[in-house]
């Protein structure tokens, strides 16, 4: 039987000023390829505002939306 190791990607959330120190702390080689996502300062707020309007138009209440957000946040916590 052949065993295959599956290596999952690792996600690091940091600031631009701290990323070098964080990579060094994790012993990431300078030659290792990494992917960096640069997010606008308020993209989450804008996305929520857009999505909330769409969902309210479908008949959902703010309380239902907040409950779903909390449930999903709880569901993904083990993977962070």
C-alpha positions in Angstrom: 0.0 0.0 0.0 1.4 3.4 -1.0 0.8 6.2 1.5 0.5 9.7 0.2 1.0 12.7 2.5 -1.4 15.5 1.9 -0.1 18.8 3.0 -2.7 21.5 3.6 -2.0 25.1 3.0 -1.4 27.3 6.0 -3.1 30.6 6.3 -1.3 33.4 8.2 -3.1 36.7 8.9 -0.7 39.6 9.6 0.1 43.1 8.8 2.4 44.2 6.0 4.9 45.5 8.7 4.9 42.2 10.6 4.9 39.6 7.8 8.7 39.3 7.6 8.9 38.6 11.3 6.1 36.2 11.1 7.6 34.2 8.3 11.0 34.1 10.1 9.3 33.0 13.3 7.7 30.1 11.4 11.0 29.2 9.8 9.7 29.8 6.3 12.7 29.6 3.9 13.3 32.8 1.8 13.2 30.5 -1.3 9.8 29.0 -0.4 6.9 30.3 -2.6 4.2 32.0 -0.7 1.0 33.8 -1.7 0.0 37.1 -0.2 -3.5 38.7 -0.5 -3.7 42.4 0.0 -7.1 43.4 1.2 -8.7 46.9 1.0 -9.1 48.4 4.5 -12.9 48.1 4.5 -13.7 45.3 2.1 -15.5 43.3 4.7 -17.8 46.1 5.7 -18.6 46.8 2.1 -19.3 43.2 1.3 -21.5 42.8 4.4 -23.5 46.0 3.4 -24.0 44.7 -0.1 -24.9 41.1 1.0 -27.2 42.3 3.8 -29.2 44.4 1.4 -29.6 41.5 -1.0 -30.6 39.0 1.8 -33.1 41.4 3.4 -34.8 41.8 -0.1 -35.3 38.0 0.0 -37.2 38.4 3.3 -34.6 37.6 6.0 -34.5 39.6 9.2 -31.4 41.2 10.7 -31.7 38.7 13.6 -31.7 35.7 11.1 -28.8 37.1 9.2 -26.8 37.7 12.4 -27.6 34.1 13.6 -26.3 32.6 10.3 -23.1 34.7 10.5 -22.5 33.5 14.1 -23.2 29.9 13.1 -20.8 30.0 10.2 -18.1 31.8 12.2 -18.4 29.1 14.8 -18.2 26.4 12.1 -14.9 27.7 10.6 -13.1 28.4 13.9 -11.6 24.9 14.2 -9.9 25.4 10.8 -8.3 28.8 11.6 
